[in-house]
Amino acid sequence: MRREILGLLLILPQAMAMAQTFSGTVKDNRSRKGLDYVSVVVFDGKKKPICFQHTDEKGRFQIEVNPDKHPSSLSFSCLGYARQVLSAATFKNGQTVYMREAETKLKEVVVKSQRLRQYFSVSTLLPEDWIFLRR
């Protein structure tokens, strides 16, 4: 009996120190092909990012979370697709996440320029001109 308890006490800290791993595949909803370079972010309960990784060419990912962190959700995002957030508690390793296409609308940008005025040339700058520059 003492040997069993001693064995558990030696094994328990090592088992608790193991990192939690999330792995799976991200695919397009229509074509069912793997999506590369999808951002996969693991968040804690305070909505702060813990870990971050991109998917590979086939849409696969694997993220290891430190044991002292407490993951609450996984976020999947890629340009041209709708962001998808899944609960870490219900996520199963090897799970396939299907992303649907979505438009991203950008606000209009107006670029204006003003004509620059040159008061004097640097080559003709005299010591008395320094007073003018300090003002």
N, C-alpha and C positions, 0 to 999 in steps of 0.2 A: 504493500500500500504506500509506504514512504517513497519507494522508488518511482511509482507512478506519479505521485504528487511532485517529486523533484524533477521528473522528466517534463511534466506540464509547465512547471515554473521556468525551465530552461528554454522550452520551445515557444511559449506564449509571447515573450517580448519580440522574438524574431518574426513571428507571424503578424504581430501588430505593426511592425516597422515596414512591412511590405507596401509598396506603392499600389494604389488603385489604378487599373488600366482600363481605358476606353478605346475600343477599336471597332472599325466597321467600314462601310463603303458608302460613298455619296454618288447618286446617279441622277440623270435627267429623267423627269417624269414621263416625257413622250418617247424619246428614243431608247431609254433604258441603258444608255452608255454611261460609263464612269466619267465624272467631272473632275478635271485636274485643277489644282490651285484653289480649291474651295477653302476658305478660312474656317477653321474649327477652333472655337474658344470655349474653355471651361470656366464657368463663373461660380463664385461662392454664394452664400446666402445673402450677402450684402451687395450683390450685383457687381462685385469687383472681379476682374479677370485673374484666373489662377495660372492657366496654361494656354498655349496657343500653338497651332500647327497648321500646315497646308496639306491637302491631299496630294498623293502622287499622280502620275499620268493615268492610272487606272481608277482613280477615285478612292483609293484606300487611305486610311489614316490609323494612327495608333498614338495615344497620348497617355503618359504616366503622370499621375497626380501624387504629390508628396503626402505621406500619411497624416501630417499635421494640418493639412488643408481639408476643408469640408465642401466638396463640390455639390452644387444644387441644380445646375442646368448646363446644357451644351448648346452652343449657338453655331449655326451653319450659315455662311453668307458668301455670295459670289456675285460679281457684277453681271446684271442681266437676269438674275434669279431672285425670288422672294426669300427673305431671311426666314430661317426656321429655327425655333427654339424648342428643345426637348428636355424633359426632366431627367436629371442624372439618376434618380431612384428607379425610374421605369426603363431607362436605356439598357439594352442587352448587348453584350459584346458580340461582334459579328453582324450586328443589325445593319440593314440597308436603309439609308435615308434618301427619299426621292424629293428632288427640288423642282418646283415649277417655275417657268419663265415669268418674268414680270418686267414691266417698263420702268425705267428710272427717268423721271422728268427733272430737268435742270432749270434753274431760274435764269432769266435773261441777264447777260452781262454786257454792260456798255463801257467801252474803253474811250476815254477822252485824253487828249494831250494839250498841253499849253506850250506856246512858243517860248523858248528860252531867250532871255535878253543878255547880251554880253556887254558889260560896261567898259571893260578894258582888257587888253591882252596880258597874259602872264609875263610875256617877254618884256613888256614896257612898264612893268610894275616898279614904282619908285618908293623909297622909304616913307615919304609923306603920304602915300596911298594906304599904308597900313592902318592909319587912324580911321580912314573911311571904312575899312573892312571890320574893324572892331565894333562899330556901332550897330 
